[in-house]
């Protein structure tokens, strides 16, 4: 009896569910016998004496495959691969080998077997080579072998996922094989299947994908195999980026595209080909894919496939496939080397792009039947997107003119028809679809219209847009259902794209276009829309803020260089800018677009207000300068430049300087002090060296920053140097210019340190000129150029003069600091005097209190004080009698004035004197009369 059977009867469950036994000696003979079997089979097949024994070969091969029905061992894969190669070579002359090869491929669907856990790593290269050999079997011309090979490859994925994937049905899924219980028990004792993803991981490093792709040229007479190959390639390209790279290495995108129109009644070739191209675009190198598909032959193949589906498709899957082909076409259009024009693809497509907006007698259009469903809507939007991508080609723009693309787009952007008109019209786009096409057409025009302005003006594009703006402002409950949270009657998306289009057109700078807009009242219309949006109770969102900032930018472009348009901007426009300036910068970093709105508002002041005395005076009368200065305080540093530039332009108006001088912020700081504070911050940012008092430290580098000190380069003659570029890159030149307008004397609210900085600001131009000359001298040295003696002497004199100017500034700064120090010392002495006076007063007060306490607590002291007081009164009475004049006077108080003193010392009394004698006579006269 067989030992395996006895072992199975004794412990039938141990070997199935238990761990692998540590002793392998009893199993080694079985494994070695299998290894010898493979070696003997190879010797039988390769030995010249036995190479032609076909019946013997088939018998031995069947026996070998029967003993490996649960899978091939990892360490035997090299021999199995060699056996498959030999059998494949014999198939052409001996078809009897076909079942052998197919059976071996069926076994390959099962996981490989390992004897140890480390076998997966040790035999990884053997597995890669084996999988690569599988791809080489596609050279066998037998359809059964090819189909079985492709099914085997697809089974790699089903084993991992546990279910069919990507078109693999349950019929193709490998079925588990049932073996005699004794054999399974012995083998499970030492053999285990590899991990589920092991083969897929190594497949990416093999040549299987490349071999399958190259075999596509061998399947022209086997359409069924071709379909299965495309299914397999679709699965491989969708599962791994490495597989996509392998396909692209052998120009797989080009090969797939060239064969996508092969005769196929099922239509699966085109479907799977497009899916493979999609996988390559998504997971592979997009640039490489589009480069391969941009060849003339590929574009023509793609064109034929698209137009075939366009004219002959009615089912949703076919319509979706048609749109997928159009998407691939748009991706190809992004490649500047695409052949869409040369292949006549774009020319033939123009008729369908302008349909049904423009009537055409082209026979292709007459045979086209649009269902106006969602797939047709997607196709229309994709065509409009293709117009944008091809607009970079000048030849395409000429084609747009000939096909009247501008007119078709303007038809799409028209306000929708009324309900009555829609009922009377033929079948067309639904309101929601029309809204989407309207938005897409506006976005397309924003790119195309600036490039073909002549067509835009011929088709009266400005008029269409202004009418659309009027419609956007009105309420229409039957429109605006597809966007912006689905609120009925909301036409904010239309207004957003319309304003974008106006901005794109005006920014071209074509005077005829801008003049046409102004003649139609665009300035007042935009101002009305802007203030109407401000009055709306809705919360500000990204779209609203974008519309507001774009409107302000359009107004800036229209009014920038035209005095009459600034007058049309008028008081309403000034009120608009003041309204937005009052909002400040509290939401600058909100992320919704408030930063853009602030910048566009200041730009609107600069372009629409400055330069016209009427608007300037109204702006000044409404405290516009104060608002700009408040904005300068609260805004971040990136906004300071445009605000200071606007203030500088306003300073050309003589009424601006008093407003700047009289301005105060919330804590009482003045505008000059604010400007000097910005100057100090700017120098700290530039790394200018200053002493502890804020004055000049190095007279040879009074305003030189750290970057300019480190930069030791020679610039070309036609390029600005670092000293010149520095003027436009920071705020110091603007601050200096503003001080030149408001003056450097009698500036209110400045401290001592402010005066120190002001002494540098006043000489900024002198320092900058000397800095430029110093830079010239340094560049001459770097270029090994020696000026002539007079020039060299002049350069030296300029340097000496510049240093003298800096030293004078330093002396002035020291004088200012010394005077400030003296004032501090004087204030300190006065403070000490006041402190001493307060201390003396407290001492006297304390002494007086002690005397009062002693009087009230000691009777003897009280009697003594009373006696002293009586004695003092008598002595003073005698003195008064000696000093009494002949006439006595009585005083009358006529005024009392309070001073800063305390007690009686703080009162000034004015008394009028009257003679006592005269008063006595008058009294007697009155008594006699009575």
QUIGI-V917168 format. One record per pair of residues at least 6 apart in sequence whose C-alpha atoms are under 6 Angstrom apart, sorted by the first residue. I is the first residue (numbers start at 1). J is the second residue. Records with the same first field share a line. If there is no record, write none. Layout:
I=J / J
This chain:
5=182
8=182
15=185 / 189
20=189 / 190
44=50
45=51
71=107 / 110 / 112
72=112 / 113
73=112 / 113
74=113 / 114
81=130
91=97
102=145
109=152 / 155
111=193
112=193 / 194
113=192 / 193 / 194
114=191 / 192
115=190 / 191
128=202 / 206
132=206 / 207 / 208
135=208 / 211
138=146
158=164
160=196 / 197
204=242 / 243
210=246 / 247
219=226
227=269
230=272
234=276
237=243 / 244 / 279
238=279
241=283 / 284
244=280 / 284
245=284
254=292 / 293
257=298
258=298 / 301
260=270 / 273
290=332
294=338 / 339
296=339
306=322
309=322
311=368
323=379
330=386
340=346
354=408
357=408
372=429
388=444
409=441
412=438
413=438
432=482
442=497
446=501
450=505
472=491
475=489
476=489
477=488 / 489
479=489
480=488 / 489 / 490 / 491
481=487 / 488
496=547
503=554
542=592
545=593
549=597 / 600
552=600
553=600
556=604 / 607 / 608
559=565 / 566 / 608
560=607 / 608
566=608
584=631
585=635
588=594 / 595
606=646
609=615 / 616
610=616
648=738
657=742
663=670
664=670
670=749
673=750
686=705
687=705 / 706
688=704 / 705
690=696 / 697
691=697
696=702
699=803 / 806
700=803
714=779
723=772
727=733
736=761
756=813
770=802
855=861 / 862
888=915 / 916
889=913 / 914 / 915 / 916
890=913 / 914
891=911 / 912 / 913
892=911 / 912
893=910 / 911
894=910 / 911
895=909 / 910
896=908 / 909
897=907 / 908
898=906 / 907
899=906
900=906
